[in-house]
Amino acid sequence: MAKLISLKIDVSKIDKTKLFKGEKGTYLDLTVSVNDEPDNYGNDVAAWQGQTKEEVSAKAQKTYLGNGKVFWSNDTNVQQSNAANQAATNLTSKEQEEEDDGLGF
């Protein structure tokens, strides 16, 4: 099932020692959770800085970076937060292909 998620993260909370260099840039491991029910603010997605196996085993405190919402899904059971999102859900696959900007994501 496909989903589109909108996240807002607080970059000031990123532990800069967790950034690592790759061939094409600087990266940070993130973990994202999609919950079945939204919180009091309508958010059903949470993101935190990735943890090493040792940090997980030690049950180290997570560094939460932000949260967000699933704003589109091809699952008919997802509730949409507003009319614009509902309209996006109702696009036919042909219309979705026409809106594709060719970026691959």
N, CA, C and O atoms as a printed pandas DataFrame, in Angstrom:
     atom_number atom_name residue_name chain_id  residue_number  x_coord  y_coord  z_coord
0              1         N          MET        A               1    0.844   -1.166    0.000
1              2        CA          MET        A               1    0.000    0.000    0.000
2              3         C          MET        A               1    0.893    1.233    0.000
3              4         O          MET        A               1    1.822    1.333    0.801
4              5         N          ALA        A               2    0.615    2.153   -0.881
5              6        CA          ALA        A               2    1.395    3.383   -0.991
6              7         C          ALA        A               2    0.840    4.449   -0.057
7              8         O          ALA        A               2   -0.369    4.541    0.159
8              9         N          LYS        A               3    1.745    5.251    0.493
9             10        CA          LYS        A               3    1.349    6.366    1.346
10            11         C          LYS        A               3    2.290    7.530    1.092
11            12         O          LYS        A               3    3.466    7.336    0.785
12            13         N          LEU        A               4    1.765    8.733    1.221
13            14        CA          LEU        A               4    2.577    9.935    1.223
14            15         C          LEU        A               4    2.477   10.539    2.613
15            16         O          LEU        A               4    1.393   10.638    3.188
16            17         N          ILE        A               5    3.628   10.944    3.145
17            18        CA          ILE        A               5    3.700   11.436    4.516
18            19         C          ILE        A               5    4.371   12.796    4.512
19            20         O          ILE        A               5    5.354   13.010    3.803
20            21         N          SER        A               6    3.842   13.706    5.298
21            22        CA          SER        A               6    4.444   15.018    5.483
22            23         C          SER        A               6    5.020   15.080    6.894
23            24         O          SER        A               6    4.309   14.842    7.871
24            25         N          LEU        A               7    6.322   15.403    7.001
25            26        CA          LEU        A               7    7.000   15.483    8.298
26            27         C          LEU        A               7    7.590   16.863    8.503
27            28         O          LEU        A               7    8.022   17.514    7.552
28            29         N          LYS        A               8    7.604   17.297    9.733
29            30        CA          LYS        A               8    8.326   18.496   10.127
30            31         C          LYS        A               8    9.287   18.063   11.222
31            32         O          LYS        A               8    8.870   17.562   12.266
32            33         N          ILE        A               9   10.596   18.264   10.972
33            34        CA          ILE        A               9   11.565   17.879   11.990
34            35         C          ILE        A               9   12.321   19.112   12.478
35            36         O          ILE        A               9   12.538   20.069   11.734
36            37         N          ASP        A              10   12.712   19.059   13.739
37            38        CA          ASP        A              10   13.489   20.120   14.368
38            39         C          ASP        A              10   14.965   19.777   14.187
39            40         O          ASP        A              10   15.509   18.966   14.936
40            41         N          VAL        A              11   15.609   20.382   13.208
41            42        CA          VAL        A              11   16.992   20.045   12.890
42            43         C          VAL        A              11   17.954   20.447   14.013
43            44         O          VAL        A              11   19.075   19.940   14.072
44            45         N          SER        A              12   17.535   21.339   14.891
45            46        CA          SER        A              12   18.409   21.725   16.002
46            47         C          SER        A              12   18.569   20.592   17.017
47            48         O          SER        A              12   19.486   20.617   17.838
48            49         N          LYS        A              13   17.681   19.603   16.962
49            50        CA          LYS        A              13   17.758   18.461   17.879
50            51         C          LYS        A              13   18.670   17.348   17.363
51            52         O          LYS        A              13   18.958   16.398   18.091
52            53         N          ILE        A              14   19.124   17.458   16.121
53            54        CA          ILE        A              14   19.976   16.410   15.543
54            55         C          ILE        A              14   21.323   16.382   16.252
55            56         O          ILE        A              14   21.990   17.408   16.386
56            57         N          ASP        A              15   21.714   15.193   16.704
57            58        CA          ASP        A              15   23.040   14.987   17.284
58            59         C          ASP        A              15   24.017   14.940   16.112
59            60         O          ASP        A              15   24.066   13.954   15.376
60            61         N          LYS        A              16   24.786   16.002   15.944
61            62        CA          LYS        A              16   25.671   16.128   14.785
62            63         C          LYS        A              16   26.719   15.014   14.721
63            64         O          LYS        A              16   27.260   14.743   13.649
64            65         N          THR        A              17   27.015   14.362   15.859
65            66        CA          THR        A              17   27.976   13.257   15.842
66            67         C          THR        A              17   27.402   12.040   15.135
67            68         O          THR        A              17   28.146   11.119   14.799
68            69         N          LYS        A              18   26.092   12.018   14.903
69            70        CA          LYS        A              18   25.438   10.895   14.216
70            71         C          LYS        A              18   25.415   11.077   12.700
71            72         O          LYS        A              18   25.027   10.161   11.976
72            73         N          LEU        A              19   25.824   12.244   12.213
73            74        CA          LEU        A              19   25.892   12.474   10.771
74            75         C          LEU        A              19   27.074   11.697   10.202
75            76         O          LEU        A              19   28.122   11.603   10.842
76            77         N          PHE        A              20   26.915   11.145    9.017
77            78        CA          PHE        A              20   28.014   10.412    8.403
78            79         C          PHE        A              20   28.094   10.730    6.916
79            80         O          PHE        A              20   27.088   11.016    6.267
80            81         N          LYS        A              21   29.302   10.672    6.402
81            82        CA          LYS        A              21   29.564   10.977    4.994
82            83         C          LYS        A              21   29.313    9.736    4.142
83            84         O          LYS        A              21   29.703    8.624    4.497
84            85         N          GLY        A              22   28.662    9.957    3.025
85            86        CA          GLY        A              22   28.478    8.922    2.027
86            87         C          GLY        A              22   29.078    9.403    0.722
87            88         O          GLY        A              22   29.670   10.481    0.664
88            89         N          GLU        A              23   28.929    8.614   -0.314
89            90        CA          GLU        A              23   29.495    8.992   -1.618
90            91         C          GLU        A              23   28.885   10.266   -2.176
91            92         O          GLU        A              23   29.562   11.034   -2.859
92            93         N          LYS        A              24   27.606   10.493   -1.889
93            94        CA          LYS        A              24   26.894   11.603   -2.525
94            95         C          LYS        A              24   26.422   12.665   -1.539
95            96         O          LYS        A              24   25.654   13.551   -1.915
96            97         N          GLY        A              25   26.859   12.596   -0.300
97            98        CA          GLY        A              25   26.424   13.622    0.639
98            99         C          GLY        A              25   26.625   13.217    2.076
99           100         O          GLY        A              25   27.293   12.228    2.376
100          101         N          THR        A              26   26.035   13.997    2.962
101          102        CA          THR        A              26   26.075   13.729    4.400
102          103         C          THR        A              26   24.704   13.209    4.808
103          104         O          THR        A              26   23.680   13.759    4.402
104          105         N          TYR        A              27   24.684   12.150    5.612
105          106        CA          TYR        A              27   23.444   11.443    5.923
106          107         C          TYR        A              27   23.199   11.335    7.426
107          108         O          TYR        A              27   24.104   11.501    8.244
108          109         N          LEU        A              28   21.950   11.053    7.753
109          110        CA          LEU        A              28   21.523   10.787    9.119
110          111         C          LEU        A              28   20.512    9.653    9.060
111          112         O          LEU        A              28   19.563    9.704    8.277
112          113         N          ASP        A              29   20.710    8.627    9.885
113          114        CA          ASP        A              29   19.726    7.549    9.965
114          115         C          ASP        A              29   18.530    8.040   10.767
115          116         O          ASP        A              29   18.687    8.599   11.853
116          117         N          LEU        A              30   17.339    7.829   10.228
117          118        CA          LEU        A              30   16.092    8.173   10.902
118          119         C          LEU        A              30   15.242    6.920   11.047
119          120         O          LEU        A              30   15.340    5.989   10.247
120          121         N          THR        A              31   14.420    6.913   12.065
121          122        CA          THR        A              31   13.391    5.883   12.220
122          123         C          THR        A              31   12.055    6.607   12.199
123          124         O          THR        A              31   11.877    7.623   12.871
124          125         N          VAL        A              32   11.120    6.079   11.423
125          126        CA          VAL        A              32    9.803    6.697   11.282
126          127         C          VAL        A              32    8.746    5.682   11.669
127          128         O          VAL        A              32    8.788    4.526   11.246
128          129         N          SER        A              33    7.799    6.127   12.477
129          130        CA          SER        A              33    6.697    5.272   12.912
130          131         C          SER        A              33    5.387    5.837   12.376
131          132         O          SER        A              33    5.112    7.029   12.511
132          133         N          VAL        A              34    4.583    4.967   11.767
133          134        CA          VAL        A              34    3.250    5.356   11.306
134          135         C          VAL        A              34    2.250    4.660   12.221
135          136         O          VAL        A              34    2.173    3.432   12.251
136          137         N          ASN        A              35    1.494    5.447   12.958
137          138        CA          ASN        A              35    0.540    4.909   13.924
138          139         C          ASN        A              35   -0.841    4.738   13.303
139          140         O          ASN        A              35   -1.185    5.408   12.330
140          141         N          ASP        A              36   -1.625    3.833   13.879
141          142        CA          ASP        A              36   -2.980    3.592   13.387
142          143         C          ASP        A              36   -3.934    4.730   13.737
143          144         O          ASP        A              36   -4.872    5.010   12.991
144          145         N          GLU        A              37   -3.697    5.377   14.860
145          146        CA          GLU        A              37   -4.581    6.442   15.332
146          147         C          GLU        A              37   -3.802    7.743   15.482
147          148         O          GLU        A              37   -2.658    7.721   15.935
148          149         N          PRO        A              38   -4.398    8.879   15.110
149          150        CA          PRO        A              38   -3.714   10.153   15.283
150          151         C          PRO        A              38   -3.692   10.591   16.752
151          152         O          PRO        A              38   -4.526   10.168   17.552
152          153         N          ASP        A              39   -2.711   11.455   17.090
153          154        CA          ASP        A              39   -2.644   12.004   18.435
154          155         C          ASP        A              39   -3.623   13.180   18.561
155          156         O          ASP        A              39   -4.443   13.400   17.671
156          157         N          ASN        A              40   -3.538   13.917   19.642
157          158        CA          ASN        A              40   -4.445   15.045   19.886
158          159         C          ASN        A              40   -4.309   16.159   18.851
159          160         O          ASN        A              40   -5.202   16.998   18.731
160          161         N          TYR        A              41   -3.217   16.181   18.109
161          162        CA          TYR        A              41   -2.976   17.215   17.113
162          163         C          TYR        A              41   -3.199   16.707   15.688
163          164         O          TYR        A              41   -2.938   17.428   14.725
164          165         N          GLY        A              42   -3.673   15.489   15.556
165          166        CA          GLY        A              42   -3.931   14.910   14.238
166          167         C          GLY        A              42   -2.718   14.256   13.601
167          168         O          GLY        A              42   -2.787   13.803   12.458
168          169         N          ASN        A              43   -1.607   14.201   14.326
169          170        CA          ASN        A              43   -0.395   13.576   13.791
170          171         C          ASN        A              43   -0.454   12.064   13.979
171          172         O          ASN        A              43   -0.804   11.575   15.053
172          173         N          ASP        A              44   -0.113   11.338   12.936
173          174        CA          ASP        A              44   -0.067    9.883   13.045
174          175         C          ASP        A              44    1.296    9.329   12.625
175          176         O          ASP        A              44    1.443    8.128   12.398
176          177         N          VAL        A              45    2.293   10.219   12.523
177          178        CA          VAL        A              45    3.644    9.829   12.149
178          179         C          VAL        A              45    4.623   10.500   13.116
179          180         O          VAL        A              45    4.464   11.674   13.448
180          181         N          ALA        A              46    5.625    9.757   13.560
181          182        CA          ALA        A              46    6.676   10.301   14.420
182          183         C          ALA        A              46    8.023    9.915   13.835
183          184         O          ALA        A              46    8.164    8.847   13.239
184          185         N          ALA        A              47    9.023   10.792   14.005
185          186        CA          ALA        A              47   10.366   10.511   13.501
186          187         C          ALA        A              47   11.379   10.784   14.599
187          188         O          ALA        A              47   11.279   11.767   15.332
188          189         N          TRP        A              48   12.361    9.889   14.696
189          190        CA          TRP        A              48   13.434   10.098   15.654
190          191         C          TRP        A              48   14.736    9.648   15.037
191          192         O          TRP        A              48   14.770    8.907   14.054
192          193         N          GLN        A              49   15.804   10.119   15.644
193          194        CA          GLN        A              49   17.133    9.785   15.171
194          195         C          GLN        A              49   17.359    8.295   15.328
195          196         O          GLN        A              49   17.012    7.716   16.357
196          197         N          GLY        A              50   17.942    7.670   14.310
197          198        CA          GLY        A              50   18.220    6.236   14.369
198          199         C          GLY        A              50   19.163    5.905   15.510
199          200         O          GLY        A              50   19.995    6.723   15.904
200          201         N          GLN        A              51   19.023    4.694   16.037
201          202        CA          GLN        A              51   19.864    4.240   17.137
202          203         C          GLN        A              51   20.706    3.050   16.697
203          204         O          GLN        A              51   20.301    2.267   15.837
204          205         N          THR        A              52   21.874    2.930   17.297
205          206        CA          THR        A              52   22.715    1.762   17.048
206          207         C          THR        A              52   22.102    0.560   17.759
207          208         O          THR        A              52   21.217    0.717   18.600
208          209         N          LYS        A              53   22.575   -0.642   17.422
209          210        CA          LYS        A              53   22.099   -1.850   18.105
210          211         C          LYS        A              53   22.381   -1.758   19.599
211          212         O          LYS        A              53   21.577   -2.196   20.421
212          213         N          GLU        A              54   23.523   -1.188   19.939
213          214        CA          GLU        A              54   23.894   -1.058   21.359
214          215         C          GLU        A              54   22.946   -0.100   22.080
215          216         O          GLU        A              54   22.551   -0.361   23.216
216          217         N          GLU        A              55   22.581    0.998   21.434
217          218        CA          GLU        A              55   21.650    1.955   22.047
218          219         C          GLU        A              55   20.274    1.333   22.230
219          220         O          GLU        A              55   19.613    1.564   23.242
220          221         N          VAL        A              56   19.847    0.550   21.256
221          222        CA          VAL        A              56   18.549   -0.131   21.367
222          223         C          VAL        A              56   18.596   -1.145   22.504
223          224         O          VAL        A              56   17.671   -1.212   23.314
224          225         N          SER        A              57   19.672   -1.940   22.570
225          226        CA          SER        A              57   19.815   -2.955   23.629
226          227         C          SER        A              57   19.846   -2.316   25.011
227          228         O          SER        A              57   19.301   -2.863   25.970
228          229         N          ALA        A              58   20.490   -1.151   25.105
229          230        CA          ALA        A              58   20.589   -0.452   26.390
230          231         C          ALA        A              58   19.329    0.352   26.699
231          232         O          ALA        A              58   19.232    0.990   27.747
232          233         N          LYS        A              59   18.370    0.317   25.783
233          234        CA          LYS        A              59   17.119    1.078   25.924
234          235         C          LYS        A              59   17.398    2.559   26.154
235          236         O          LYS        A              59   16.767    3.210   26.987
236          237         N          ALA        A              60   18.367    3.074   25.386
237          238        CA          ALA        A              60   18.715    4.494   25.456
238          239         C          ALA        A              60   17.531    5.340   25.008
239          240         O          ALA        A              60   16.745    4.938   24.150
240          241         N          GLN        A              61   17.424    6.509   25.604
241          242        CA          GLN        A              61   16.330    7.419   25.260
242          243         C          GLN        A              61   16.435    7.831   23.791
243          244         O          GLN        A              61   17.524    8.124   23.299
244          245         N          LYS        A              62   15.293    7.852   23.094
245          246        CA          LYS        A              62   15.253    8.252   21.693
246          247         C          LYS        A              62   15.308    9.772   21.590
247          248         O          LYS        A              62   14.824   10.485   22.468
248          249         N          THR        A              63   15.903   10.250   20.511
249          250        CA          THR        A              63   15.910   11.680   20.219
250          251         C          THR        A              63   14.832   11.937   19.181
251          252         O          THR        A              63   15.044   11.746   17.984
252          253         N          TYR        A              64   13.654   12.381   19.664
253          254        CA          TYR        A              64   12.548   12.676   18.755
254          255         C          TYR        A              64   12.854   13.943   17.992
255          256         O          TYR        A              64   13.246   14.952   18.579
256          257         N          LEU        A              65   12.675   13.893   16.687
257          258        CA          LEU        A              65   12.979   15.035   15.840
258          259         C          LEU        A              65   11.734   15.740   15.325
259          260         O          LEU        A              65   11.790   16.915   14.963
260          261         N          GLY        A              66   10.621   15.040   15.290
261          262        CA          GLY        A              66    9.406   15.686   14.807
262          263         C          GLY        A              66    8.298   14.699   14.552
263          264         O          GLY        A              66    8.402   13.515   14.872
264          265         N          ASN        A              67    7.230   15.214   13.965
265          266        CA          ASN        A              67    6.078   14.378   13.667
266          267         C          ASN        A              67    5.385   14.887   12.415
267          268         O          ASN        A              67    5.778   15.903   11.842
268          269         N          GLY        A              68    4.370   14.185   12.007
269          270        CA          GLY        A              68    3.657   14.573   10.804
270          271         C          GLY        A              68    2.408   13.751   10.596
271          272         O          GLY        A              68    1.876   13.137   11.520
272          273         N          LYS        A              69    1.957   13.758    9.358
273          274        CA          LYS        A              69    0.686   13.115    9.029
274          275         C          LYS        A              69    0.796   12.360    7.712
275          276         O          LYS        A              69    1.526   12.761    6.806
276          277         N          VAL        A              70    0.063   11.269    7.627
277          278        CA          VAL        A              70   -0.145   10.618    6.338
278          279         C          VAL        A              70   -1.174   11.496    5.634
279          280         O          VAL        A              70   -2.285   11.674    6.133
280          281         N          PHE        A              71   -0.805   12.052    4.468
281          282        CA          PHE        A              71   -1.761   12.932    3.803
282          283         C          PHE        A              71   -2.346   12.320    2.539
283          284         O          PHE        A              71   -3.254   12.895    1.938
284          285         N          TRP        A              72   -1.835   11.153    2.125
285          286        CA          TRP        A              72   -2.432   10.436    1.009
286          287         C          TRP        A              72   -2.099    8.964    1.125
287          288         O          TRP        A              72   -0.995    8.590    1.519
288          289         N          SER        A              73   -3.064    8.137    0.779
289          290        CA          SER        A              73   -2.850    6.701    0.756
290          291         C          SER        A              73   -3.789    6.088   -0.266
291          292         O          SER        A              73   -4.895    6.584   -0.481
292          293         N          ASN        A              74   -3.345    5.007   -0.894
293          294        CA          ASN        A              74   -4.257    4.306   -1.788
294          295         C          ASN        A              74   -5.082    3.275   -1.020
295          296         O          ASN        A              74   -5.841    2.512   -1.617
296          297         N          ASP        A              75   -4.931    3.255    0.298
297          298        CA          ASP        A              75   -5.741    2.407    1.171
298          299         C          ASP        A              75   -7.052    3.136    1.433
299          300         O          ASP        A              75   -7.035    4.260    1.934
300          301         N          THR        A              76   -8.169    2.535    1.112
301          302        CA          THR        A              76   -9.457    3.207    1.253
302          303         C          THR        A              76   -9.845    3.434    2.707
303          304         O          THR        A              76  -10.805    4.158    2.973
304          305         N          ASN        A              77   -9.122    2.833    3.666
305          306        CA          ASN        A              77   -9.460    3.000    5.073
306          307         C          ASN        A              77   -8.806    4.212    5.725
307          308         O          ASN        A              77   -9.118    4.522    6.875
308          309         N          VAL        A              78   -7.912    4.907    5.029
309          310        CA          VAL        A              78   -7.245    6.074    5.599
310          311         C          VAL        A              78   -8.196    7.250    5.574
311          312         O          VAL        A              78   -8.776    7.563    4.534
312          313         N          GLN        A              79   -8.359    7.910    6.724
313          314        CA          GLN        A              79   -9.202    9.095    6.798
314          315         C          GLN        A              79   -8.378   10.301    6.389
315          316         O          GLN        A              79   -7.246   10.467    6.843
316          317         N          GLN        A              80   -8.931   11.131    5.546
317          318        CA          GLN        A              80   -8.238   12.322    5.077
318          319         C          GLN        A              80   -8.593   13.500    5.982
319          320         O          GLN        A              80   -9.709   13.601    6.491
320          321         N          SER        A              81   -7.611   14.391    6.170
321          322        CA          SER        A              81   -7.798   15.499    7.100
322          323         C          SER        A              81   -8.523   16.683    6.490
323          324         O          SER        A              81   -9.071   17.500    7.229
324          325         N          ASN        A              82   -8.550   16.810    5.150
325          326        CA          ASN        A              82   -9.272   17.925    4.551
326          327         C          ASN        A              82   -9.685   17.582    3.129
327          328         O          ASN        A              82   -9.303   16.542    2.592
328          329         N          ALA        A              83  -10.474   18.470    2.524
329          330        CA          ALA        A              83  -11.027   18.206    1.198
330          331         C          ALA        A              83   -9.946   18.097    0.136
331          332         O          ALA        A              83  -10.080   17.294   -0.788
332          333         N          ALA        A              84   -8.881   18.881    0.238
333          334        CA          ALA        A              84   -7.810   18.819   -0.755
334          335         C          ALA        A              84   -7.146   17.455   -0.745
335          336         O          ALA        A              84   -6.836   16.905   -1.802
336          337         N          ASN        A              85   -6.926   16.907    0.442
337          338        CA          ASN        A              85   -6.324   15.580    0.530
338          339         C          ASN        A              85   -7.274   14.525   -0.002
339          340         O          ASN        A              85   -6.843   13.555   -0.625
340          341         N          GLN        A              86   -8.555   14.705    0.236
341          342        CA          GLN        A              86   -9.539   13.760   -0.273
342          343         C          GLN        A              86   -9.537   13.776   -1.794
343          344         O          GLN        A              86   -9.651   12.728   -2.430
344          345         N          ALA        A              87   -9.408   14.958   -2.374
345          346        CA          ALA        A              87   -9.369   15.059   -3.834
346          347         C          ALA        A              87   -8.162   14.316   -4.379
347          348         O          ALA        A              87   -8.259   13.663   -5.418
348          349         N          ALA        A              88   -7.019   14.405   -3.694
349          350        CA          ALA        A              88   -5.820   13.694   -4.145
350          351         C          ALA        A              88   -6.045   12.192   -4.126
351          352         O          ALA        A              88   -5.548   11.482   -5.000
352          353         N          THR        A              89   -6.786   11.697   -3.143
353          354        CA          THR        A              89   -7.067   10.274   -3.037
354          355         C          THR        A              89   -7.915    9.798   -4.205
355          356         O          THR        A              89   -7.805    8.645   -4.625
356          357         N          ASN        A              90   -8.755   10.672   -4.730
357          358        CA          ASN        A              90   -9.684   10.288   -5.775
358          359         C          ASN        A              90   -9.104   10.372   -7.178
359          360         O          ASN        A              90   -9.809   10.075   -8.143
360          361         N          LEU        A              91   -7.836   10.768   -7.325
361          362        CA          LEU        A              91   -7.224   10.819   -8.645
362          363         C          LEU        A              91   -7.151    9.416   -9.247
363          364         O          LEU        A              91   -6.837    8.448   -8.553
364          365         N          THR        A              92   -7.438    9.321  -10.517
365          366        CA          THR        A              92   -7.266    8.035  -11.187
366          367         C          THR        A              92   -5.786    7.810  -11.419
367          368         O          THR        A              92   -5.004    8.758  -11.344
368          369         N          SER        A              93   -5.375    6.570  -11.699
369          370        CA          SER        A              93   -3.958    6.315  -11.938
370          371         C          SER        A              93   -3.460    7.073  -13.159
371          372         O          SER        A              93   -2.293    7.464  -13.197
372          373         N          LYS        A              94   -4.302    7.290  -14.152
373          374        CA          LYS        A              94   -3.880    8.066  -15.318
374          375         C          LYS        A              94   -3.590    9.502  -14.902
375          376         O          LYS        A              94   -2.587   10.079  -15.323
376          377         N          GLU        A              95   -4.454   10.078  -14.085
377          378        CA          GLU        A              95   -4.234   11.445  -13.612
378          379         C          GLU        A              95   -2.966   11.523  -12.771
379          380         O          GLU        A              95   -2.217   12.495  -12.862
380          381         N          GLN        A              96   -2.722   10.495  -11.947
381          382        CA          GLN        A              96   -1.517   10.478  -11.132
382          383         C          GLN        A              96   -0.276   10.431  -12.013
383          384         O          GLN        A              96    0.712   11.107  -11.728
384          385         N          GLU        A              97   -0.319    9.637  -13.083
385          386        CA          GLU        A              97    0.822    9.558  -13.994
386          387         C          GLU        A              97    1.052   10.898  -14.673
387          388         O          GLU        A              97    2.196   11.305  -14.876
388          389         N          GLU        A              98   -0.049   11.599  -15.031
389          390        CA          GLU        A              98    0.082   12.906  -15.682
390          391         C          GLU        A              98    0.709   13.916  -14.734
391          392         O          GLU        A              98    1.432   14.810  -15.175
392          393         N          GLU        A              99    0.439   13.785  -13.409
393          394        CA          GLU        A              99    1.007   14.705  -12.425
394          395         C          GLU        A              99    2.431   14.350  -12.080
395          396         O          GLU        A              99    3.118   15.159  -11.458
396          397         N          ASP        A             100    2.914   13.161  -12.460
397          398        CA          ASP        A             100    4.259   12.724  -12.160
398          399         C          ASP        A             100    5.257   13.666  -12.811
399          400         O          ASP        A             100    5.191   13.917  -14.014
400          401         N          ASP        A             101    6.193   14.194  -12.004
401          402        CA          ASP        A             101    7.166   15.131  -12.542
402          403         C          ASP        A             101    8.435   14.430  -13.024
403          404         O          ASP        A             101    9.397   15.090  -13.418
404          405         N          GLY        A             102    8.442   13.098  -12.995
405          406        CA          GLY        A             102    9.575   12.350  -13.500
406          407         C          GLY        A             102   10.743   12.259  -12.541
407          408         O          GLY        A             102   11.809   11.768  -12.914
408          409         N          LEU        A             103   10.566   12.723  -11.308
409          410        CA          LEU        A             103   11.666   12.684  -10.351
410          411         C          LEU        A             103   11.825   11.322   -9.705
411          412         O          LEU        A             103   12.857   11.073   -9.081
412          413         N          GLY        A             104   10.872   10.447   -9.822
413          414        CA          GLY        A             104   11.006    9.104   -9.279
414          415         C          GLY        A             104   10.628    8.985   -7.810
415          416         O          GLY        A             104   10.872    7.943   -7.201
416          417         N          PHE        A             105   10.045   10.010   -7.232
417          418        CA          PHE        A             105    9.578    9.918   -5.842
418          419         C          PHE        A             105    8.393   10.803   -5.625
419          420         O          PHE        A             105    7.860   10.860   -4.516
